Amino acid sequence: MDDLAIGVLTLQGGFDKHMEALKKLGVNPVKVREARELDAIDGLIIPGGESTTIIRLLKNFGIYDRLREKIENGLPVFGTCAGMILLSKGIDSHPGQETLDLMDFRVSRNDYGRQIDSFDATLKIEGLGDEPVPAVFIRAPRITEIGSSLEVLSLYDGSPVLVRQGTMLAASFHPELTEDLRVHNLFLSMIVQ
């Protein structure tokens, strides 16, 4: 996998831990800050952070349209927390906030609570064996509505928290904040099929 170039959007948010996880998996992480850098990657991770800030920076840096086009044309993408929000069709709790409008679900921001309500959980994830996967939820979005084209890979408290649609993967939680690399490996497996 050392020949894979996986981009990590590094405009804002918690991108460092994603880069560390990729390195542990023997993958070359590439910082993505400009639209032209999207042409040199095999997949992209959109990390957690502040979704309104990230969308504004995507627009200000001229990345937004090119990113949508690349993902619509098959660039594999993995969004965690704020990244999930950006991939969604819309935000029930903030209907005026723009998203990339790429995956067939809607979310409510910070629906699992504020920063002080952050928590760890273990999840059963389809395709990752019987051993539960640790997950960290920090001001996490909750999926409020899913479309028929969405595949639910994991639930927490009855709500989807890991979903896939074609070459797109989205998580409410932060897999990069644990030592377990299986969710990142799942994303990589979507690229090297």
C-alpha positions in Angstrom: 0.0 0.0 0.0 3.0 2.3 0.1 2.2 3.3 -3.5 -1.1 4.8 -2.4 -1.3 8.5 -2.0 -4.2 9.3 0.4 -5.0 12.9 0.9 -6.0 14.4 4.2 -7.8 17.8 4.0 -5.7 20.0 6.1 -7.6 23.3 6.1 -8.8 23.1 9.6 -9.6 20.4 12.2 -8.0 17.2 13.5 -6.0 16.0 10.5 -2.7 15.1 12.2 -4.1 11.9 13.8 -5.5 10.7 10.5 -2.0 11.2 8.9 -0.5 9.2 11.7 -3.0 6.4 11.2 -2.2 6.2 7.5 1.5 6.1 8.2 1.0 3.2 10.5 -0.8 1.4 7.7 2.1 2.0 5.4 0.4 4.6 3.3 1.8 7.9 2.1 -0.5 10.7 3.5 -0.6 13.9 1.5 -1.7 17.2 2.9 -4.5 18.7 0.7 -4.9 22.5 0.9 -5.3 23.4 -2.8 -7.6 22.2 -5.6 -4.7 21.0 -7.8 -3.5 18.6 -5.1 -6.7 16.6 -5.5 -5.4 15.4 -8.9 -2.4 13.6 -7.2 -4.3 11.4 -4.7 -6.0 8.1 -4.7 -8.5 8.9 -1.9 -9.3 11.7 0.6 -10.0 11.9 4.3 -12.1 14.9 5.5 -11.4 15.1 9.2 -13.4 16.4 12.2 -13.3 20.1 13.1 -15.7 22.9 12.6 -17.9 22.1 9.6 -18.9 25.8 9.0 -15.3 26.8 9.0 -14.2 23.9 6.7 -16.9 24.7 4.1 -16.0 28.4 4.2 -12.4 27.5 3.6 -13.2 25.1 0.8 -15.0 28.0 -0.9 -12.3 30.7 -0.1 -9.5 28.5 -1.3 -11.3 27.5 -4.5 -11.5 23.8 -3.6 -15.2 23.3 -3.2 -16.3 22.8 -6.8 -13.3 20.7 -7.8 -13.7 18.5 -4.7 -17.4 17.8 -5.5 -16.5 17.0 -9.1 -13.7 14.6 -8.1 -15.9 12.7 -5.6 -18.8 12.6 -8.0 -16.4 11.1 -10.6 -15.3 8.3 -8.1 -12.6 9.7 -5.9 -12.9 7.6 -2.7 -13.6 9.9 0.4 -13.9 9.2 4.1 -15.5 11.9 6.3 -15.3 11.8 10.1 -17.5 13.9 12.4 -17.4 17.3 10.6 -16.3 15.4 7.5 -19.6 13.4 7.8 -21.5 16.6 8.1 -19.9 18.0 4.9 -20.7 14.9 2.9 -24.4 14.9 4.0 -27.4 16.1 2.0 -28.2 18.7 4.7 -28.2 19.6 8.3 -31.5 19.5 10.2 -30.2 21.5 13.2 -28.7 24.2 10.9 -30.7 24.1 7.6 -29.0 27.2 6.2 -25.5 25.7 6.4 -24.1 24.5 3.1 -22.7 21.0 2.6 -21.1 19.1 -0.3 -24.5 17.3 -0.7 -22.9 14.0 -1.9 -24.2 11.2 0.4 -27.8 10.2 0.8 -28.4 11.1 4.4 -29.2 14.1 6.6 -27.6 14.9 10.0 -28.1 17.0 13.1 -24.9 18.6 14.4 -23.6 18.0 17.9 -26.6 15.7 18.5 -24.7 13.5 21.0 -24.0 16.5 23.2 -21.5 19.3 23.7 -17.7 18.9 24.2 -18.3 18.0 27.9 -20.6 15.2 26.8 -17.9 13.4 24.7 -17.6 9.7 25.3 -16.0 6.5 24.2 -18.0 3.5 23.0 -17.4 0.1 21.3 -19.1 -0.7 18.0 -19.9 -3.8 16.0 -19.0 -2.9 12.5 -20.1 -5.0 9.5 -17.2 -6.6 7.8 -14.7 -6.0 10.5 -15.1 -9.2 12.4 -16.6 -10.0 15.8 -14.3 -7.9 18.0 -15.8 -4.6 18.8 -14.2 -1.4 17.4 -13.4 1.4 19.9 -14.9 4.8 18.9 -14.6 8.3 20.3 -17.6 10.6 20.0 -16.9 14.4 20.3 -19.7 16.8 19.6 -20.8 14.1 17.1 -23.4 14.5 14.4 -26.4 12.1 14.4 -27.8 10.8 11.2 -31.5 11.8 11.1 -32.6 10.5 7.7 -31.1 7.9 5.3 -31.8 7.2 1.7 -32.1 3.8 0.0 -28.7 4.1 -1.6 -26.9 4.2 1.8 -25.4 1.1 3.4 -25.4 1.2 7.2 -22.2 -0.5 8.6 -22.7 0.3 12.3 -25.2 1.6 14.8 -24.9 3.2 18.2 -28.0 3.5 20.4 -30.2 2.6 17.4 -28.7 5.4 15.1 -26.4 4.8 12.1 -22.8 6.0 12.9 -20.9 4.5 10.0 -22.3 4.5 6.5 -21.1 3.8 3.0 -22.4 4.8 -0.4 -20.3 3.7 -3.4 -16.8 5.1 -2.9 -17.8 7.3 0.1 -17.6 6.4 3.8 -18.7 8.6 6.7 -18.4 8.2 10.5 -20.0 10.1 13.3 -17.1 9.2 15.5 -13.3 9.7 15.4 -11.5 6.4 14.6 -8.2 8.3 14.4 -8.3 8.9 18.2 -7.8 5.2 19.0 -5.0 2.7 18.3 -7.4 0.5 16.3 -6.7 1.0 12.6 -9.6 -1.2 11.2 -11.9 1.7 10.1 -9.0 3.4 8.2 -8.1 0.0 6.7 -11.8 -0.4 5.7 -11.5 2.9 3.8 -8.3 1.7 2.1 -9.9 -1.5 1.1 -12.5 0.5 -0.8 -9.7 2.0 -2.9 -7.6 -1.1 -3.6 -10.4 -3.5 -4.5 
